[in-house]
Amino acid sequence: MADKLRTILAARIRHQDIPLYGVAPADRWRAEGALEGMPEDFFPRSIYPECRSVVVIGYPISLPIIDTAPSIWYHEQYKTVNSLLDQSAYRISLVLDELGHPSVYVPRDGYANLSALKERPMAFFSHRHAAYLAGLGTFGWNNMLLTERFGPRVRFTSILTSASIEPDDIMTTDLCLHCGRCVDHCPVHALWSEDYPSRITEKELCRQRSEQLNIKGISPCGICIKVCPVGKDREDFVRTDMEVYEKDVHPASWEHVRRYGVKP
Ligand code: B12
């Protein structure tokens, strides 16, 4: 039954052209030491007690677009991907409902606006951790989930379902190269300081950076994910020269895009 459901799910996901997905049993939240520090209220069963499996889907951010970030181009793709994630996840929950397994989707973010993150810089459910538990990748120094295909240039959302679906194994190979580019390039030094060792973002600094860019209409920042060398997308888009990020003068195409569509 779990196998059959997996096959149906895979077909529906393919039908929506979703390039990444994985499945985690809801029990994994309790079993995994990697979630140390995460209060139980954030576990899928605390949010939806009927949950047996969590399906995580991911859409990529195109490398040539994020190379221009912060820019209106990345800002617009971020919105498009967000909308697709929510719509696709909702549709998958409906498919599972129809098959007799009541399911709910979780919004890809889950906060009203950046000021809502000032007091409590978290959402009620973490897709990064769900993606990790669904075998989609491993955590990088940039605190993002790195995937083989797109590195950290992928956004996720999750569906909490009462169905038991054949799960994926957790990835055991560490994908992060620990090169430190994300740490060095962060414009507000949110990824490293005496008090905040890598892998734990100093969230308020990152949030403030987003707020500044928001005034200009070009949030989010995205630098810690664009400079990451991990991901097959680098070869696909022929963007393997990492030196390009070290130079003061960037490709003319990036500078061109950045000149347009920004609030004064
Ligand atoms: C709030 C939020 C932000 C905030 C706060 C940043 C942050 N690091 O949390 C802001 C607005 C600044 C932000 C920025 C970014 N975000 Co954001 N964000 C979220 C959001 C909505 C919620 C995260 C959350 O609350 N998780 C729940 C808690 C429980 O987990 P946690 O914060 O990781 O904390 C755990 C550990 O890190 C640890 N911990 C945390 N702090 C501390 C401190 C100490 C001292 C210790 C010991 C432990 C510890 O304990 C916690 C429990 O395990 C998620 C979407 C979602 N709903 O999942 C996206 C999400 C994480 N963001 C994402 C992205 C891509 C970004 C940006 C690159 C911006 C962008 N969109 O281009 C930057 C990168 C910032 C970075 N390098 O960390 C993606 C990540 C995709 C991926 N591949 O992993 C997500 C999943 C959105 C999505 N739907 O895809 N984000």
Residues whose N, C-alpha, C, O or C-beta is under 5 A from the ligand:
A	BS01	B12	L35 E36 G37 M38 F42 P107 R108 D109 G110 P121 M122 A123 F125 S126 H127 R128 N142 N143 M144 L145 P152 V154 R155 F156 R199 I200 T201 K203 C206 R207 P220 C221 G222 C224 I225
